[in-house]
């Protein structure tokens, strides 16, 4: 908005071509970052909370199975709303808060088997051997 107003003023009140000399460069605003502004490379991976959760789940599964994290394949990652505090992994005989909880379901594959990790609220992802949701 300010750039447009400044550009309009510069055009309306600007010098004639004879005032600035023939062939003098005209500066125009650009959309590229100015010198000193931080830029991020196009190849950097996104840093999202989900990405951090996936890394935690992959590291946990690799440790459990005694394999390298690179041997763990990420099958799917989805944001979910768990229907209660069990986070979709209810255990018999346990009581859970009856409130909706925003979280994630992460499915990993290693050694030919799929493993499900659940996460909700501020809790880190955990392996859910018998998903109930």
N, C-alpha and C positions, 0 to 999 in steps of 0.2 A: 504494500500500500504506500509506504513512504518512498520506495524506489520510484513508483509511478509518478507521485507528486513531484519529486525532485527532477525526474526526467522531463516532465511537462514544463516545469519552471526553466530548466536548462534550454529547452527548445524555444520557448517563448522569449526568453531573455538572453539567449545565447549570442555568441559572436557570429558575424557573417564570415563567409569563407575567406574574404580578403583580410579580415582582422586576425585570423589565426594562421594565415599563410596557406598556400596551396599544398595539398597533399598531407596536411597535418592530421595525425590520427585522431579519430573521435572515440572517446571512451564510452562504452555502453555497458550497462549492468549485465552481469552474467549470473547464471544459477550455480556455477561451480564455487566450491568453498574458497574463502579468502585465505591468504597466507596466515598461518598461526592458528587457524581453526582446526580442531581435531577431525580427522577423517577415519573411517573404518574401511579396511580392505574388503573388496567384494567377495573374497574367498573365505572370510572368517565365518565359522559356524555361528548360528544364532545362540545367544546365551539366554535361554528361557528357563524358568523353574522346572519345566518338564524335562529338559535336557539334563539337568542336574539329578533329577530323580532317576532317570534311566541309567545314568552313570553309577549311582549308588546300587541300583538293582543288579546291574551287570557285574559289578565288583563283588557283591554278596554271593551271587550264584556261582561265579568263578571260584571264590574261596570255598564254598560248600562242596563243589565238585572237584576241587583240586586241579583246575585247568586255568589256562590263560584267559583274561578277559576278551581277547581277540577271537577266541573260539566260541563266544556267546553271540548268537544272532538275535537281533531285536525283531520280533515278528509284528508287534503292534503296540501302539501307545494311544490311549484314548482318555479324554477327560470324562469323568462320570460324576453323578450325584448319588452317593450311597444312601440307602433309605434309613440307616441307623448307624450307631457307633461301632458296629461290628466291621464296618467297611467291606461288606460282602464276604466276610470270612468268619461267620458265626461259629462258635464252639459250643457243643452241648453243655448245658448246665450253667452257662454264663449269662449275665444280664448286661444289656447295652443301652446307652442313651437312645431315646426315641426321637431323633432329630435328623434332618437331612444334612449330609456332610459332603462338601465338594472335594473331589479327589481324582485319582488316576488309576487306571488298570494298565499294567505293563505285562505283555506276554513275551517271554524269551524262549529261545530254543538252544539246547546244548546237549551233546551226546545223544541225539536222536529223540529227545523228549522235550515237550513244552512245559514251561514253568510260569505260573502266574504270580505277579507281584501286585499288591494293592497299596494305596496310599490315600490318606485323607487328612484334611486340616493341616496342622503343623507336624504331623507324624511322618517319619521317613518311610519309604516303601518297605514292605515286608513280604516274605514268601507266603503265599496262601495255598496250602496243599489241597484243601477241599473247598473251593469257592462255593458260596451259597447264593451269590447274586452275580 
